[in-house]
Amino acid sequence: MKLRLLITGLLLAPLFVATPTHAENTFQVNLLRTTRGCLRCDLRGADFSGKDFSGATLKHSDLTRANLTNINLANADLTRANLTDSSLTGANLTGATLWGAALRAASMDGASLKNAELKYASLDSADLTNADLTGANLNVAQLRRANLSGANFSGANLTDADLADANLKGVNFSGADLRGAKFKNAKWKDITLCKTIGPNGKVSNRDCSSTPK
C-alpha cells in the first residue's frame, strides 16, 4: 500500500511543480501590460495582437509563437528577443531595436521596420512580403530562405548579410548598401537598383529613371 502511494505521489509531483511556472507566466504578461517592460520574460504563445507597446522593453524575452499581429512596437527594445515562428503581420516596428533577435520563420508581411536596428538578427525563412525596411540596419543579418518579395530596402544597410536562397522578387534596393552581402541561389526578379552599392562595392544606377517614389 505504501509503495502504491509513493508511486502515485511521484507521478503527480510534476503536475504540482508545473503550476508555479504557469502562474509566473501570467504575472509576466500582466507586468508587460502595466509597466511596458519585461526583461527575460516567458511570453511564449501570448496574444498581444493590436496592442500598443511602443517604447516597451522586452530584452532577452521569449515570444516564440506569440500573436503580435498589428501590434505597435515602435521604438521598442527587443535586443536578443526570441520571436521565432511569431506572427508580426502588419506590426509597427519602426525604430525598434532587434539587435541579435531571433525572427526565424516569423510572419512579418506588411510590417514596418523603418530605421529598425537588426544587426546580427536571424530572419531565416521569415515572411517579409511587402515589409518596409527603409533605412534599417541589417548588417550581418541572416535572411536565408526568407520571402522578401515586394519588400522595400531603400537606404538599408545590408553589408555582410546572408540572403542565400531568398525570394527577392520586386524588392527595392534603392540607396541600399549591399557590400559583402551573400546572394547564393537567391531568386532575383524585377528588383530595383538605384544608387545601390552592390556586393562588389560598385554602384548601380540601372533603374534610377523608374525608381518608385
Secondary structure, 3 states (H helix, E strand, C coil): CHHHHHHHHHHHHHHHHHHHHHHHHHHHHHHHHHHCECCCCECCCCECCCCECCCCECCCCECCCCECCCCECCCCECCCCECCCCECCCCECCCCECCCCECCCCECCCCECCCCECCCCECCCCECCCCECCCCECCCCECCCCECCCCECCCCECCCCECCCCECCCCECCCCECCCCECCCCECCCCECCCEECCCCCEECCCHHHCCC
